[in-house]
Amino acid sequence: MPVNKIQVGQVWKKNDTGQNYLVTKVFAEALATFAVLRKAGAEEEDRLRVKVERSGAAETLPGFVYAQEAEHF
């Protein structure tokens, strides 16, 4: 599900596992934007770096759905 802007603190649900991930950082690198996510409640686990996809004015993370709007958390 696309959102207007991906921001730190948002919760996204991974499609294949159903686990919730928290956006901890958003940064631009060359011509792309990336989001760093960590599993909710698992501060010590490895983080995921996901390339942000844009479609018009909306942004999304491939393989994830925005959990807060979809009421999946």
N, C-alpha and C positions, 0 to 999 in steps of 0.2 A: 504494500500500500504506500503510495507516494505521499510525501509531506512537502510543505513549502520550503523548509530548510532543516537539515539535520543538525542537531545541536547537542552539546555535552549535557548529559543527564537524561536523555531520552532512553526508553526501554524498547528494544526490538526483540521479537521472538524468531528463533531460527526455525525455518520451515521443516527441515528433515529430522531434528531432534525434539523440537517443541520447547527448548530451553530458552530462558530469557537472558538477554545480554544488555549491558549498560554501555552507552557511548561515553568514553572517557576522554577522547580527544578527536578533533577534526582539524585536518591540515591540508594545505595545497602543496603538491610536489610536481614541478614542471607544469604540464597542462591538465593535470588530474587532481581531484580532491579525494582524500581518503578519510575514513573513520576508523578509530581504534576502539574495539569493543572488548569487554571482559564479561565473563559469565556472572550473572547476578548472584551475590553471596559468596563468590569464590575469588577473593582478592589476590590470592597467591598463584592462581593458575595462569597459564600463558594467555596472552591477548591475541585477538584476531585483528588483522588489518584488512579492511574491505574497501574497494574502490566505489565511490559514490557515483550512481548513474543519474543523469539528468534527462528529463523529458519535458521540454518547455520550461515552465516556472517551477516544476515539481522535482524533488529529489527522492531517491530510493536506494536501499541497499539490496543488491541481488542475493537471493537466498534467505531473506528476512522479511518479516511483516511488522509494521509499526504496532507494537502491543498496546500502547496507551489508548490509541483511538479505537482499536479493534477489541478492546476489553479482554485481552488474552493474558493479563498478568495477575 
